[in-house]
Amino acid sequence: MNPYFDAKSTPEQPRWWLRDVRFIAKTRFVPLSELRASPELANMRLLARGNRLSITPVTAEEWQFINRIGALPIE
């Protein structure tokens, strides 16, 4: 038996989800200080004290803004 098997998980009520990810584009490093200095992200929960990266939601608007400031110039 697989060591990660979870007998309580069923197809009707799964306890685990798998997300497929793929590379789309390379971005520049955007430091936390730059994110905190952006008025567009003033209410972003990720930037509030005590939040953990792994469980913090990001709104579509916040994500779009971060993608814009992180975009690399086209060569």
Secondary structure as the mmCIF struct_conf table of DSSP 4:
data_model
#
loop_
_struct_conf.conf_type_id
_struct_conf.id
_struct_conf.beg_label_comp_id
_struct_conf.beg_label_asym_id
_struct_conf.beg_label_seq_id
_struct_conf.end_label_comp_id
_struct_conf.end_label_asym_id
_struct_conf.end_label_seq_id
TURN_TY1_P TURN_TY1_P1 PRO A 3 TYR A 4
TURN_TY1_P TURN_TY1_P2 ALA A 7 LYS A 8
BEND BEND1 PRO A 11 GLN A 13
BEND BEND2 ARG A 15 ARG A 15
STRN STRN1 THR A 27 THR A 27
HELX_RH_AL_P HELX_RH_AL_P1 LEU A 32 ARG A 36
TURN_TY1_P TURN_TY1_P3 ALA A 37 ALA A 37
HELX_RH_3T_P HELX_RH_3T_P1 PRO A 39 LEU A 41
TURN_TY1_P TURN_TY1_P4 ALA A 42 ASN A 43
HELX_RH_3T_P HELX_RH_3T_P2 ARG A 45 LEU A 47
BEND BEND3 ALA A 48 ALA A 48
TURN_TY1_P TURN_TY1_P5 ARG A 49 GLY A 50
HELX_RH_3T_P HELX_RH_3T_P3 LEU A 53 ILE A 55
HELX_RH_AL_P HELX_RH_AL_P2 ALA A 60 GLY A 70
STRN STRN2 ALA A 71 ALA A 71
HELX_LH_PP_P HELX_LH_PP_P1 LEU A 72 ILE A 74
#
